[in-house]
Amino acid sequence: MNDSVNKWIDAHLDEYIEDLKNFVSINSVQGSYEQGKPFGDGPFDALNFAIDLAAKYGFAINNYQGYVGTADLDPSLPRSLDMLAHCDVVPAGEGWTVTEPFKPVVKDGRIYGRGTSDDKGPLLCAMYAMRAIKECGVPLKKGVRLIMGSDEETGSTDIAKYYAVEPEAEMTFSPDAEFPLINIEKGQFRAEIAKTFEESTALPRLVSLEAGVALNAVPQKAVIRLEGFDMTLAEEPMNLVSKECGVSCEQTGVQEITITGVSAHASTPELGKNAGLAAMMLVSKLPLAPCEQLDVIGKILKLFPYGVTDGQGLGIKMCDEESHDLTCTLDLYHVTTKEVSVQFDSRTPVMATKENCEDVAAANVSALGLDFISKGMVPPHRVPGNSPFVKTLLNAYETVTGLKGEAVAIGGGTYVHELKNGVAFGAVMPGIDTRMHGADEFFELDNIVTATKVYAEAIIELCS
Ligand SMILES: [Zn+2]
């Protein structure tokens, strides 16, 4: 570890906080396109702020048409390491209690505000690591560049634009997640299961079942509508399903029941309570007139038993040592008297192939007489956990923090998903929920200092 660099970082925390406050004060939620401002005013202003700051600290800057900005520590060196962070933020949302989302404050060793930990704070950690190295005069042989995007939260079209004209560096890490390090993002497998049939007309009947707002989210709410049904007969099944599934069932209309569960990201479905599946379970327990629609719902429940989120019902349960369990969740539901259509989102380990995953699911669904419409498989993103690059980053982390460093796999996607040798590395310390995307988002001051030191150490190890 370089003592003078670490001392410099300790001594510049106040300056960092001032910069982060100014940065967070710019509301950089995506707006609408304008000439020269591809993501609207906010991301444009935040990007310019970051570029101007980098220029003020003596870095060579570049602006890629308002999509991306870059800062090079020493542009005369061959480019070797890129750090990829972003200036845009998700909408403020509701429920802020410590401060208003774009009026950052420091309180109890934390700085609060939208973007403090995702990702303006981590971006500045990377910039301050570069500053520390520059101002302490640490000699480097390879070039390091900070890439600052402005559209990470809404599609990452910013870096697509950048990489269309610039090559990928030999090594890239993104300070847009958590320590220690994410080297694998699971693949994705999505499909629709559907069936149309002769209209079910006999009463009592299910008129509709609707649930789900996005394919990548476990549905929080489901609504079923009935016809010709004696609602007093629903009471017992409602109690049963509420208890069995941990959801709440409530009569919300003359012949309408709303089921409320818990939403979760599709990459961690085990954290949710799937309201759509609970609704199907409830329907299967109601004394309705037999019909094909109910048969199909019964088959869907065989494929997706409530609470099973590892793909077992579909026949695609699998697990490998590097990337762990496959996850699978049924997230979109559309049921009428003439058709049933549902869609699932599965996050697949490295071992998943078309043969052992897509083909198997398709065969099992078809065997039940249902239609299977695959949206195909997206391959996983994987940088070998034992590569010198990953090992050096983990070493830097261990040296600075004294904690054990290890590479982990996740089911979600990160900013480096499309990069050949890109990993996510920090900046949030493990085990801390900084409420990214939620109310009262924060970043701990200790975490800021630690992350900046880890980045400085990593740059020195990789580039000198
Ligand atoms: Zn982010």
Residues whose N, C-alpha, C, O or C-beta is under 5 A from the ligand:
A	BS01	ZN	D118 D119 D176
